[in-house]
Amino acid sequence: MEDITKVYPNGIVANKGVNFSVRMGEIHGLVGENGAGKTTLMQILFGLNQPDEGRIFLKAREIRIDSPHAAIVHGIGMVHQHFMLVPSLTVSENLVLGLEPRRGFILDRARGIRITRELSRKYNLNVDPGAIVRDLPVGLKQKVEILKALHRGAKILILDEPTAVLTPQEMVELFNELRQLRDGGNTIIFISHKLAEIKALCNRVTVMRAGKNRGVFNVEDVTEQDISRIMVGRDVILQVEKNAAKPREPILEVNELTVVNSFSRKVVDNVSFSLRRGEILGVAGVEGNGQRELVEAITGFGSYGQGSILIDGRDIKQLSIRKIRDLGCSHIPEDRMSYGCAPSLSVRMNLLSYKHNHSEFNRLFFLMDMDAVRDASMELVREYRILCTSPEQKVGRMSGGNIQKVIVAREFSDNPKLIVTNQPTRGIDVGATEFIRKRLVGLRDGGAAVLLVSADLSEVMELSDSFFVMYGGRISAFIENVSKFDEEELGQYMLGVKTQSTDEIGRALRD
């Protein structure tokens, strides 16, 4: 990619004269802060976006990529962070979708199954052709996505945050499979915010900042600290620094909670725990094991059948989301675009969206004090280092990391007693991650209680004072001494290979 420039209609320069190249048969890391331009660059390479200037060459021949179909024709495939699979179809049906083998006008299902098995053997990505996709664990869904791209002839694979929801065992397996693909002649572009993964897997790494290529390095020649410094333009503290917790009285009490979904299946099954002021309690687990439903029950987004939830001693079962918030509960949702913000509204309106009835922003006759609103939003933009053209910029036009900062600023700025946060740093860069984690520790030290749900195991283990693991809607392990626990054993609890006894879990929770 030569001299790629992309300017969006709002005047934001996403890429400015970017040169980017990868070699045949290498795993090439691509890193940068949110808003650095790496997503736009890869969207251009896959035909999802068109550059204003610049050219693309494949094997020294200039090519034009004006659509994903054109990219696939040229052997370029992309596995997105959020999988593009049809949950109700089988693995083989997803694999051949759009390229269906037929006998006359009838879909040849047997041939689709044969194709899937042959590809699985060829690339050592073992999947069951007849399995329904919605029933697969995340690691297998990812294999299906990779096989889909390979089936369409991809020799260059773009992987966007491929390890975001994997257990340590699944990550090791994925890395081995990617190395085999590389050794077989495939080229892989590996986008990740986890610098330890870049060091462990990649041959070279390209670092972007502010829409420009800031350098290409052999991975063995740079440290994680070197990469983060180039990305952010300053030193970044990669390890969470915190003192021992000083917990006080319980603020959240969950007792024998059971949540049944629309398919009459128990997704949260008899879960009990308490969370005290001045501590961070982590929740680990492979996604889909009840974490989301647990968070929804606590925050009022979802209903529950049996059991009780008390916030500051009050049963919340009959309370609205607003009433739960009035008890001092803040919430950072898993899906920032659907539930965390209003993309079509301004930064200012998102920052103060639930404070419209607060006395400091109201005059007589229900009129908003716009001067107070303006001053408060500007202060939050400064304090939380939100990069925007102005507080009037629409949130939907910002990078993921800055959208997350808007949500965090809104939720952290009202002296919450309880903070329920689900995937607070997913898909954001090291600088924004460092900032949010520091804030969480600061709120804990100020007496808030933090429930941290995260698929990032290092985040759970570094931030939490204690944590529990969920598997199949139940608590499979409770870990009180985080420092004496390793990710390998944690992965076994997450996969259901190991489970603590009911007595062990109960004793840990009581202690």
Secondary structure, 3 states (H helix, E strand, C coil): CEEEEEECCCCCEEEEEECCCCCCCCEEEEEECCCCCHHHHHHHHCCCCCCCEEEEEECCEEECCCCHHHHHHCCEEEECCCCCCCCCCEHHHHHCCCCCCEECCEECHHHHHHHHHHHHHHHCCCCCCCCEHHHCCHHHHHHHHHHHHHHCCCCEEEEECCCCCCCHHHHHHHHHHHHHHHHCCCEEEEECCCHHHHHHHCCEEEEEECCEEEEEEEHHHCCHHHHHHHHHCCCCCCCCCCCCCCCCCEEEEEEEEEEECCCCCEEEEEEEEEEECCCEEEEECCCCCCHHHHHHHHHCCCCCCCCEEEECCEECCCCCHHHHHHCCEEEECCCHHHHHCCCCCEHHHHHCCCCCCCHHHECHHHCECHHHHHHHHHHHHHHCCCCCCCCCCEHHHCCHHHHHHHHHHHHHCCCCCEEEEECCCCCCCHHHHHHHHHHHHHHHHCCCEEEEECCCHHHHHHHCCEEEEEECCEEEEEECCHHHCCHHHHHHHHCCCCCCCHHHHHHHHHC
